[in-house]
Amino acid sequence: MITVDPVRWGGAAAAVAAYAGMCLALLRARRAVHKDSGGGKADWLVAYASQTGTGEALAEHTVATLRTGGLAARAISVEHLDQATLRGAARILFIASTYGEGDAPDSAARLARLLAQPGMALGQLHYAVLALGDSSYANYCGFGRRLDAALRQCGAQALFERVEVDRGRSAAIEAWQHHLSHLAGTSDAPDWSAPGYGDWRIAARRLLNPGSAGAPVYRIDLLPAAGPLPAWEAGDLVQVSAPGDPDYPREYSIASTMAEGRLSLLVRLHAREDGTLGMASGWLCREAQEDAPLLLRVRQHSRFRIGENAARPLILIGNGTGIGGLRAHLQSRADAGRARNWLVFGERQAAHDDFCAADIAAWRQAGMLEAVSLVFSRDGGSERYVQHALAAQAARLRAWVADGAAIYVCGSLQGMAGAVHATLETVLGSDTVAMLDESGRYRRDVY
């Protein structure tokens, strides 16, 4: 992947040339409209690199806006872009999420390799980039900026300058919509507003790790203030709007299934250096009274759902509160009678931090958990972290993958996720890990 920062267009000549290119692309598109409903050939591809689903949702909105103007458009995950598609496409709009310190979504690994190939020429391609990021990180919109630079390096021509979105701010989204309306030749754009927050209440709250050397972790059970539970699947997320910061919702993995009758979260209480509590975690874990109104909405996270992996053996790897996202999958698998599951989980001390010990015991007794590898870093021994447990079980790991297993990772981006990825490449080989990623058998929900 190209690492240089993209440069801004300079001078009136460049601006005029860019505008002319945009108009030419638009005219060509209008002359070759294929009334495409989403699955076939399309004049416009909207390629999204999404980690938690925001980019995918914006891609669908983008497609809907283009179709309003009569353009044939369809959305595609960047993991499905191959060399032939890139070299044959005339117009691609990219929705590029960044998470952590400039990291690309997992789905973008293949695209990065393609654009970095020597001699990759994309002079026929007109493109635009909507970069999603968080300005509280030093490498703001890092992946979107690298993608823009790489496309320019390959000779692709920008339809308009990159649009950067800080924490979902509406002004930047509206700028993207304005460009789309111009491309589509219509002002009759569909509504892009996100689903509204619903009123919820805390039904139960329990400290899971009393006496732990780490920060407190709570299980929080939630119910709608009125009406039935909304639909969700294992792997999905919630957004919580904290009272002190309603414009910056926090996302949490759902730790329960709908069949359990409650939406459960595992939340670690965050304390700043000055002793004040994190806005969302402090509210959820300490400040909110039971039955107090709480604003929440469920978010589909298609990349971490079980999807086509339902019939496969499942290897679930995580640490800390990441066990929440894995717990929902394990409970769903147990309910469905899917017994070939292997859990690899790490925390500090078995005496205090085995958050789901009762659940694990029940799944094992019911024959729904074939293998369990638990590691606790403060308890000593050679296997201190989950990557060490995987390395020690290398033969089993290779055998499960050869038998068609899918791998799901949930927990810390810093430390755990990178170390697990490196161990997988060491044990399985980087080509096998890339194959697992591209085929949807390697999925991550890391933060």
GISULWO-V444640 format. One record per pair of residues at least 12 apart in sequence whose ideal C-beta (glycine too) atoms are under 10 Angstrom apart, sorted by sequence separation. I is the first residue (numbers start at 1). J is the second residue. If there is no record, write none. Layout:
[[I J] [I J]]
//
This chain:
[[31 43] [46 58] [47 59] [48 60] [63 75] [96 108] [129 141] [131 143] [132 144] [133 145] [163 175] [164 176] [177 189] [206 218] [207 219] [238 250] [239 251] [240 252] [252 264] [253 265] [254 266] [255 267] [269 281] [270 282] [284 296] [314 326] [329 341] [360 372] [374 386] [375 387] [409 421] [421 433] [424 436] [29 42] [30 43] [46 59] [62 75] [63 76] [81 94] [131 144] [148 161] [149 162] [163 176] [177 190] [205 218] [206 219] [238 251] [239 252] [252 265] [253 266] [267 280] [268 281] [269 282] [316 329] [330 343] [343 356] [373 386] [375 388] [407 420] [424 437] [29 43] [45 59] [46 60] [48 62] [59 73] [60 74] [61 75] [78 92] [94 108] [129 143] [130 144] [131 145] [148 162] [161 175] [163 177] [204 218] [205 219] [206 220] [237 251] [238 252] [252 266] [267 281] [316 330] [329 343] [360 374] [375 389] [428 442] [28 43] [29 44] [46 61] [59 74] [60 75] [96 111] [129 144] [131 146] [147 162] [160 175] [163 178] [177 192] [204 219] [205 220] [206 221] [237 252] [238 253] [252 267] [267 282] [269 284] [270 285] [314 329] [326 341] [345 360] [373 388] [374 389] [375 390] [409 424] [46 62] [59 75] [76 92] [78 94] [129 145] [131 147] [148 164] [160 176] [163 179] [176 192] [204 220] [205 221] [222 238] [237 253] [238 254] [267 283] [269 285] [314 330] [327 343] [373 389] [421 437] [46 63] [58 75] [59 76] [78 95] [94 111] [131 148] [145 162] [203 220] [204 221] [205 222] [236 253] [237 254] [250 267] [267 284] [268 285] [269 286] [316 333] [326 343] [343 360] [357 374] [373 390] [375 392] [390 407] [407 424] [25 43] [44 62] [45 63] [46 64] [57 75] [59 77] [73 91] [75 93] [78 96] [129 147] [144 162] [160 178] [161 179] [174 192] [202 220] [203 221] [204 222] [222 240] [235 253] [236 254] [267 285] [326 344] [327 345] [424 442] [25 44] [44 63] [46 65] [56 75] [129 148] [144 163] [145 164] [160 179] [173 192] [202 221] [203 222] [204 223] [234 253] [235 254] [265 284] [314 333] [326 345] [373 392] [46 66] [55 75] [71 91] [73 93] [75 95] [127 147] [128 148] [129 149] [144 164] [159 179] [201 221] [202 222] [203 223] [220 240] [234 254] [250 270] [265 285] [309 329] [323 343] [343 363] [354 374] [373 393] [42 63] [56 77] [127 148] [141 162] [144 165] [201 222] [202 223] [233 254] [234 255] [304 325] [343 364] [407 428] [421 442] [38 60] [44 66] [55 77] [129 151] [141 163] [160 182] [170 192] [200 222] [201 223] [232 254] [234 256] [306 328] [310 332] [323 345] [341 363] [354 376] [371 393] [43 66] [44 67] [55 78] [128 151] [141 164] [159 182] [160 183] [170 193] [200 223] [201 224] [234 257] [306 329] [310 333] [322 345] [323 346] [353 376] [373 396] [386 409] [401 424] [421 444] [42 66] [127 151] [140 164] [141 165] [159 183] [170 194] [200 224] [201 225] [232 256] [233 257] [234 258] [301 325] [304 328] [305 329] [314 338] [322 346] [323 347] [339 363] [350 374] [352 376] [353 377] [420 444] [38 63] [42 67] [66 91] [86 111] [127 152] [141 166] [199 224] [200 225] [201 226] [232 257] [233 258] [238 263] [240 265] [304 329] [311 336] [313 338] [315 340] [316 341] [317 342] [318 343] [319 344] [320 345] [322 347] [331 356] [334 359] [350 375] [351 376] [353 378] [371 396] [386 411] [421 446] [78 104] [79 105] [81 107] [125 151] [140 166] [168 194] [198 224] [199 225] [200 226] [232 258] [306 332] [310 336] [312 338] [313 339] [314 340] [315 341] [316 342] [317 343] [318 344] [319 345] [320 346] [321 347] [330 356] [343 369] [350 376] [352 378] [353 379] [397 423] [401 427] [402 428] [407 433] [420 446] [36 63] [44 71] [46 73] [47 74] [48 75] [50 77] [66 93] [78 105] [79 106] [80 107] [81 108] [83 110] [87 114] [105 132] [127 154] [198 225] [199 226] [229 256] [231 258] [236 263] [238 265] [240 267] [305 332] [306 333] [311 338] [313 340] [314 341] [315 342] [316 343] [317 344] [318 345] [319 346] [320 347] [339 366] [341 368] [342 369] [343 370] [344 371] [345 372] [346 373] [347 374] [349 376] [351 378] [397 424] [401 428] [417 444] [43 71] [44 72] [45 73] [46 74] [47 75] [48 76] [49 77] [50 78] [77 105] [79 107] [82 110] [86 114] [122 150] [198 226] [199 227] [230 258] [237 265] [250 278] [252 280] [310 338] [312 340] [313 341] [314 342] [315 343] [316 344] [317 345] [318 346] [319 347] [320 348] [327 355] [331 359] [334 362] [339 367] [340 368] [341 369] [342 370] [343 371] [344 372] [345 373] [346 374] [347 375] [348 376] [349 377] [350 378] [351 379] [387 415] [391 419] [417 445] [418 446] [38 67] [42 71] [43 72] [44 73] [45 74] [46 75] [47 76] [48 77] [49 78] [78 107] [79 108] [81 110] [82 111] [85 114] [86 115] [122 151] [125 154] [127 156] [129 158] [135 164] [198 227] [229 258] [250 279] [251 280] [252 281] [311 340] [313 342] [314 343] [315 344] [316 345] [317 346] [318 347] [319 348] [327 356] [330 359] [334 363] [337 366] [339 368] [340 369] [341 370] [342 371] [343 372] [344 373] [345 374] [346 375] [347 376] [348 377] [349 378] [350 379] [371 400] [387 416] [390 419] [394 423] [398 427] [407 436] [417 446] [37 67] [42 72] [43 73] [44 74] [45 75] [46 76] [47 77] [48 78] [49 79] [63 93] [77 107] [78 108] [79 109] [80 110] [81 111] [83 113] [92 122] [120 150] [122 152] [125 155] [126 156] [127 157] [128 158] [129 159] [136 166] [200 230] [228 258] [250 280] [306 336] [323 353] [326 356] [330 360] [333 363] [337 367] [338 368] [339 369] [340 370] [341 371] [342 372] [343 373] [344 374] [345 375] [346 376] [347 377] [348 378] [349 379] [370 400] [385 415] [386 416] [387 417] [390 420] [397 427] [398 428] [402 432] [406 436] [407 437] [416 446] [417 447] [36 67] [41 72] [42 73] [43 74] [44 75] [45 76] [47 78] [48 79] [62 93] [77 108] [78 109] [79 110] [80 111] [83 114] [102 133] [112 143] [115 146] [120 151] [122 153] [123 154] [124 155] [125 156] [126 157] [127 158] [128 159] [129 160] [131 162] [132 163] [133 164] [134 165] [135 166] [136 167] [229 260] [232 263] [248 279] [249 280] [250 281] [265 296] [323 354] [324 355] [331 362] [337 368] [339 370] [340 371] [341 372] [342 373] [343 374] [344 375] [345 376] [346 377] [347 378] [348 379] [385 416] [386 417] [387 418] [388 419] [389 420] [391 422] [396 427] [397 428] [398 429] [401 432] [405 436] [413 444] [35 67] [40 72] [42 74] [47 79] [49 81] [78 110] [79 111] [82 114] [115 147] [122 154] [123 155] [124 156] [125 157] [126 158] [127 159] [128 160] [129 161] [130 162] [131 163] [132 164] [133 165] [134 166] [135 167] [198 230] [220 252] [222 254] [229 261] [248 280] [252 284] [306 338] [323 355] [324 356] [327 359] [331 363] [334 366] [336 368] [347 379] [387 419] [391 423] [394 426] [395 427] [401 433] [413 445] [414 446] [41 74] [42 75] [47 80] [62 95] [77 110] [78 111] [81 114] [87 120] [89 122] [91 124] [92 125] [93 126] [94 127] [95 128] [96 129] [97 130] [98 131] [99 132] [120 153] [121 154] [122 155] [123 156] [124 157] [125 158] [126 159] [127 160] [128 161] [129 162] [130 163] [131 164] [132 165] [133 166] [134 167] [229 262] [230 263] [245 278] [246 279] [250 283] [263 296] [320 353] [323 356] [327 360] [330 363] [334 367] [335 368] [386 419] [387 420] [390 423] [391 424] [394 427] [406 439] [408 441] [409 442] [410 443] [411 444] [413 446] [414 447] [33 67] [38 72] [40 74] [42 76] [47 81] [59 93] [61 95] [77 111] [78 112] [81 115] [83 117] [86 120] [87 121] [90 124] [91 125] [92 126] [93 127] [94 128] [95 129] [96 130] [97 131] [98 132] [99 133] [100 134] [103 137] [112 146] [115 149] [116 150] [120 154] [121 155] [122 156] [123 157] [128 162] [129 163] [130 164] [131 165] [132 166] [133 167] [134 168] [135 169] [221 255] [222 256] [229 263] [245 279] [250 284] [319 353] [321 355] [334 368] [385 419] [386 420] [387 421] [389 423] [390 424] [393 427] [394 428] [398 432] [401 435] [406 440] [407 441] [408 442] [409 443] [410 444] [411 445] [412 446] [413 447] [35 70] [36 71] [37 72] [38 73] [39 74] [45 80] [59 94] [60 95] [86 121] [87 122] [89 124] [90 125] [91 126] [92 127] [93 128] [94 129] [95 130] [96 131] [97 132] [98 133] [99 134] [102 137] [108 143] [112 147] [115 150] [119 154] [120 155] [121 156] [122 157] [127 162] [128 163] [129 164] [130 165] [131 166] [132 167] [195 230] [220 255] [221 256] [244 279] [245 280] [263 298] [320 355] [333 368] [334 369] [385 420] [387 422] [388 423] [391 426] [401 436] [406 441] [407 442] [408 443] [409 444] [410 445] [411 446] [412 447] [33 69] [35 71] [36 72] [38 74] [45 81] [59 95] [78 114] [86 122] [87 123] [88 124] [89 125] [90 126] [91 127] [92 128] [93 129] [94 130] [95 131] [96 132] [97 133] [98 134] [101 137] [102 138] [103 139] [111 147] [114 150] [115 151] [120 156] [132 168] [219 255] [242 278] [243 279] [244 280] [323 359] [327 363] [333 369] [387 423] [390 426] [391 427] [405 441] [406 442] [407 443] [408 444] [409 445] [410 446] [411 447] [29 66] [33 70] [34 71] [35 72] [36 73] [37 74] [38 75] [58 95] [83 120] [87 124] [88 125] [89 126] [90 127] [91 128] [92 129] [93 130] [94 131] [95 132] [96 133] [100 137] [101 138] [102 139] [116 153] [117 154] [219 256] [242 279] [243 280] [323 360] [331 368] [346 383] [386 423] [387 424] [390 427] [404 441] [406 443] [407 444] [408 445] [409 446] [410 447] [33 71] [34 72] [36 74] [47 85] [57 95] [86 124] [87 125] [89 127] [99 137] [101 139] [102 140] [104 142] [105 143] [108 146] [112 150] [115 153] [116 154] [200 238] [223 261] [242 280] [244 282] [245 283] [330 368] [346 384] [347 385] [385 423] [390 428] [30 69] [32 71] [33 72] [34 73] [47 86] [55 94] [56 95] [58 97] [86 125] [98 137] [100 139] [101 140] [102 141] [103 142] [104 143] [108 147] [111 150] [115 154] [221 260] [223 262] [224 263] [240 279] [241 280] [242 281] [244 283] [330 369] [346 385] [347 386] [387 426] [29 69] [30 70] [32 72] [33 73] [45 85] [55 95] [102 142] [103 143] [104 144] [114 154] [132 172] [200 240] [221 261] [222 262] [223 263] [240 280] [242 282] [243 283] [346 386] [387 427] [401 441] [29 70] [30 71] [45 86] [54 95] [55 96] [56 97] [98 139] [101 142] [102 143] [115 156] [131 172] [132 173] [221 262] [222 263] [239 280] [240 281] [242 283] [345 386] [346 387] [401 442] [29 71] [47 89] [55 97] [98 140] [100 142] [102 144] [104 146] [130 172] [197 239] [220 262] [221 263] [222 264] [241 283] [242 284] [344 386] [346 388] [26 69] [29 72] [54 97] [55 98] [98 141] [99 142] [100 143] [102 145] [104 147] [130 173] [197 240] [220 263] [221 264] [222 265] [240 283] [244 287] [344 387] [346 389] [29 73] [45 89] [53 97] [97 141] [98 142] [99 143] [102 146] [195 239] [197 241] [220 264] [221 265] [240 284] [243 287] [252 296] [254 298] [345 389] [26 71] [44 89] [45 90] [46 91] [47 92] [48 93] [49 94] [50 95] [52 97] [96 141] [98 143] [130 175] [194 239] [219 264] [220 265] [242 287] [243 288] [254 299] [344 389] [43 89] [44 90] [45 91] [46 92] [47 93] [48 94] [49 95] [50 96] [51 97] [96 142] [97 143] [98 144] [130 176] [219 265] [220 266] [242 288] [249 295] [344 390] [42 89] [43 90] [44 91] [45 92] [46 93] [47 94] [48 95] [49 96] [50 97] [51 98] [52 99] [96 143] [97 144] [98 145] [129 176] [218 265] [219 266] [220 267] [249 296] [252 299] [254 301] [43 91] [44 92] [45 93] [46 94] [47 95] [48 96] [49 97] [51 99] [96 144] [98 146] [128 176] [218 266] [219 267] [249 297] [251 299] [253 301] [42 91] [44 93] [45 94] [46 95] [47 96] [48 97] [49 98] [50 99] [51 100] [95 144] [96 145] [98 147] [130 179] [197 246] [217 266] [218 267] [243 292] [246 295] [344 393] [55 105] [94 144] [96 146] [130 180] [217 267] [218 268] [243 293] [249 299] [251 301] [56 107] [96 147] [128 179] [216 267] [217 268] [218 269] [243 294] [253 304] [342 393] [51 103] [55 107] [96 148] [128 180] [197 249] [216 268] [217 269] [242 294] [243 295] [268 320] [51 104] [52 105] [94 147] [215 268] [216 269] [241 294] [242 295] [268 321] [316 369] [344 397] [51 105] [94 148] [214 268] [215 269] [216 270] [240 294] [241 295] [266 320] [267 321] [342 396] [49 104] [50 105] [51 106] [128 183] [194 249] [214 269] [215 270] [216 271] [240 295] [241 296] [266 321] [342 397] [49 105] [50 106] [51 107] [215 271] [239 295] [240 296] [241 297] [265 321] [266 322] [314 370] [315 371] [317 373] [319 375] [48 105] [49 106] [50 107] [51 108] [94 151] [126 183] [239 296] [240 297] [266 323] [267 324] [313 370] [32 90] [49 107] [50 108] [203 261] [204 262] [208 266] [238 296] [239 297] [266 324] [313 371] [315 373] [319 377] [342 400] [48 107] [49 108] [92 151] [203 262] [208 267] [209 268] [238 297] [239 298] [265 324] [266 325] [47 107] [48 108] [49 109] [203 263] [204 264] [205 265] [208 268] [237 297] [238 298] [239 299] [264 324] [340 400] [29 90] [47 108] [203 264] [237 298] [238 299] [266 327] [28 90] [29 91] [49 111] [205 267] [207 269] [222 284] [236 298] [237 299] [28 91] [49 112] [200 263] [215 278] [218 281] [236 299] [237 300] [238 301] [264 327] [340 403] [342 405] [344 407] [47 111] [92 156] [217 281] [220 284] [236 300] [237 301] [264 328] [322 386] [340 404] [341 405] [347 411] [25 90] [26 91] [86 151] [216 281] [220 285] [233 298] [235 300] [236 301] [253 318] [340 405] [342 407] [344 409] [345 410] [346 411] [25 91] [62 128] [93 159] [96 162] [98 164] [215 281] [218 284] [225 291] [230 296] [232 298] [235 301] [236 302] [255 321] [319 385] [345 411] [346 412] [87 154] [89 156] [92 159] [218 285] [225 292] [230 297] [231 298] [232 299] [233 300] [234 301] [235 302] [237 304] [264 331] [319 386] [62 130] [86 154] [91 159] [94 162] [96 164] [97 165] [217 285] [218 286] [220 288] [223 291] [225 293] [230 298] [232 300] [233 301] [235 303] [236 304] [253 321] [255 323] [256 324] [260 328] [318 386] [319 387] [78 147] [216 285] [225 294] [229 298] [231 300] [232 301] [233 302] [235 304] [236 305] [252 321] [253 322] [255 324] [317 386] [86 156] [95 165] [215 285] [216 286] [234 304] [235 305] [253 323] [254 324] [255 325] [257 327] [258 328] [317 387] [346 416] [59 130] [168 239] [233 304] [234 305] [235 306] [253 324] [254 325] [255 326] [256 327] [257 328] [260 331] [58 130] [222 294] [224 296] [233 305] [234 306] [235 307] [252 324] [253 325] [255 327] [256 328] [257 329] [259 331] [260 332] [317 389] [232 305] [233 306] [252 325] [253 326] [254 327] [255 328] [257 330] [259 332] [317 390] [58 132] [220 294] [222 296] [233 307] [253 327] [254 328] [257 331] [258 332] [346 420] [55 130] [253 328] [256 331] [257 332] [260 335] [315 390] [55 131] [255 331] [256 332] [257 333] [259 335] [344 420] [55 132] [170 247] [257 334] [258 335] [54 132] [169 247] [207 285] [257 335] [315 393] [168 247] [169 248] [205 284] [329 408] [45 125] [47 127] [167 247] [168 248] [205 285] [51 132] [95 176] [167 248] [168 249] [205 286] [315 396] [329 410] [44 126] [45 127] [46 128] [48 130] [50 132] [166 248] [167 249] [202 284] [315 397] [326 408] [328 410] [49 132] [93 176] [205 288] [325 408] [326 409] [327 410] [46 130] [48 132] [205 289] [325 409] [326 410] [205 290] [315 400] [325 410] [326 411] [93 179] [202 288] [204 290] [313 399] [314 400] [315 401] [324 410] [325 411] [93 180] [201 288] [202 289] [203 290] [313 400] [322 409] [323 410] [324 411] [201 289] [202 290] [203 291] [237 325] [312 400] [313 401] [322 410] [323 411] [55 144] [201 290] [202 291] [236 325] [266 355] [321 410] [322 411] [93 183] [201 291] [202 292] [235 325] [266 356] [313 403] [315 405] [316 406] [317 407] [318 408] [319 409] [320 410] [321 411] [322 412] [201 292] [202 293] [234 325] [235 326] [312 403] [313 404] [314 405] [315 406] [316 407] [317 408] [318 409] [319 410] [320 411] [321 412] [51 143] [91 183] [200 292] [201 293] [202 294] [234 326] [236 328] [312 404] [313 405] [314 406] [315 407] [316 408] [317 409] [318 410] [319 411] [320 412] [200 293] [201 294] [234 327] [235 328] [311 404] [312 405] [313 406] [314 407] [315 408] [316 409] [317 410] [318 411] [319 412] [49 143] [199 293] [200 294] [234 328] [235 329] [312 406] [313 407] [314 408] [315 409] [316 410] [317 411] [318 412] [322 416] [49 144] [199 294] [200 295] [201 296] [233 328] [234 329] [309 404] [311 406] [312 407] [320 415] [322 417] [198 294] [199 295] [200 296] [232 328] [233 329] [234 330] [309 405] [310 406] [319 415] [320 416] [29 126] [197 294] [198 295] [199 296] [200 297] [234 331] [235 332] [309 406] [319 416] [28 126] [49 147] [197 295] [198 296] [234 332] [308 406] [309 407] [318 416] [319 417] [196 295] [197 296] [198 297] [233 332] [234 333] [307 406] [309 408] [317 416] [318 417] [25 125] [26 126] [47 147] [197 297] [198 298] [255 355] [306 406] [317 417] [319 419] [25 126] [196 297] [234 335] [255 356] [319 420] [24 126] [25 127] [195 297] [219 321] [306 408] [318 420] [1 104] [194 297] [195 298] [217 320] [218 321] [305 408] [317 420] [22 126] [195 299] [217 321] [255 359] [304 408] [21 126] [194 299] [215 320] [219 324] [304 409] [22 128] [214 320] [215 321] [217 323] [304 410] [317 423] [1 108] [58 165] [73 180] [217 324] [317 424] [1 109] [18 126] [219 327] [71 180] [315 424] [1 111] [2 112] [58 168] [73 183] [1 112] [54 165] [65 176] [69 180] [73 184] [1 113] [61 173] [65 177] [68 180] [69 181] [71 183] [136 248] [1 114] [2 115] [3 116] [68 181] [69 182] [71 184] [208 321] [1 115] [2 116] [54 168] [62 176] [65 179] [66 180] [69 183] [70 184] [71 185] [134 248] [1 116] [58 173] [61 176] [62 177] [65 180] [66 181] [69 184] [70 185] [71 186] [208 323] [61 177] [64 180] [65 181] [68 184] [69 185] [70 186] [62 179] [63 180] [66 183] [67 184] [68 185] [69 186] [58 176] [62 180] [65 183] [66 184] [68 186] [69 187] [61 180] [65 184] [67 186] [68 187] [69 188] [325 444] [326 445] [66 186] [68 188] [69 189] [325 445] [62 183] [65 186] [68 189] [324 445] [325 446] [62 184] [68 190] [322 444] [325 447] [6 129] [65 188] [66 189] [67 190] [322 445] [65 189] [322 446] [6 131] [64 189] [65 190] [322 447] [64 190] [315 441] [318 444] [321 447] [63 190] [64 191] [65 192] [314 441] [315 442] [317 444] [318 445] [319 446] [320 447] [61 189] [64 192] [318 446] [61 190] [312 441] [60 190] [61 191] [62 192] [217 347] [309 439] [61 192] [308 439] [309 440] [25 157] [60 192] [61 193] [308 440] [309 441] [24 157] [26 159] [61 194] [214 347] [307 440] [308 441] [25 159] [46 180] [58 192] [214 348] [309 443] [22 157] [57 192] [212 347] [213 348] [214 349] [217 352] [21 157] [22 158] [23 159] [44 180] [212 348] [213 349] [217 353] [219 355] [307 443] [5 142] [21 158] [22 159] [57 194] [212 349] [219 356] [303 440] [306 443] [6 144] [21 159] [22 160] [57 195] [209 347] [211 349] [214 352] [217 355] [305 443] [3 142] [6 145] [18 157] [21 160] [44 183] [209 348] [212 351] [213 352] [214 353] [304 443] [5 145] [6 146] [17 157] [18 158] [19 159] [44 184] [54 194] [209 349] [211 351] [212 352] [213 353] [303 443] [304 444] [4 145] [5 146] [6 147] [7 148] [18 159] [19 160] [211 352] [212 353] [302 443] [303 444] [304 445] [1 143] [3 145] [4 146] [6 148] [7 149] [18 160] [209 351] [210 352] [211 353] [301 443] [303 445] [304 446] [3 146] [5 148] [6 149] [18 161] [209 352] [212 355] [2 146] [5 149] [6 150] [208 352] [209 353] [301 445] [1 146] [2 147] [4 149] [6 151] [7 152] [208 353] [209 354] [1 147] [2 148] [3 149] [4 150] [6 152] [15 161] [208 354] [209 355] [2 149] [3 150] [6 153] [208 355] [1 149] [2 150] [4 152] [208 356] [1 150] [2 151] [4 153] [9 158] [208 357] [2 152] [2 153] [9 160] [2 154] [6 158] [9 161] [8 161] [30 183] [8 162] [29 183] [30 184] [6 161] [29 184] [30 185] [6 162] [26 182] [29 185] [22 179] [26 183] [253 410] [25 183] [26 184] [253 411] [23 182] [26 185] [22 182] [23 183] [22 183] [213 377] [214 378] [213 378] [212 378] [235 408] [234 408] [235 410] [53 236] [52 236] [53 237] [52 237] [54 239] [52 239] [253 445] [251 445] [253 447] [252 447] [107 303] [251 447] [54 251] [106 303] [53 251] [105 303] [52 251] [52 253] [235 443] [237 445] [236 445] [235 445] [79 303] [77 302] [77 303] [57 299] [57 300] [56 300] [54 299] [56 301] [57 302] [53 299] [56 302] [52 299] [53 300] [54 301] [56 303] [52 300] [53 301] [52 301] [53 302] [51 301] [52 302] [53 303] [50 301] [52 303] [53 304] [50 302] [51 303] [52 304] [53 305] [50 303] [51 304] [106 409] [103 413] [106 417] [101 413] [100 413] [101 414] [99 413] [100 414] [103 417] [103 418] [106 421] [100 417] [100 418] [113 434] [109 433] [110 434] [109 434] [110 437] [109 437] [110 438] [109 438] [107 437] [106 437] [107 438] [107 440] [109 442] [106 442] [107 443] [106 443] [107 444] [106 444] [105 444] [106 445] [106 446] [103 446] [100 446] [99 446] [100 447] [99 447] [82 438] [79 437] [80 438] [79 438] [79 439] [79 440] [51 413] [77 440] [51 444] [52 445] [51 445] [51 446] [52 447] [51 447]]
//
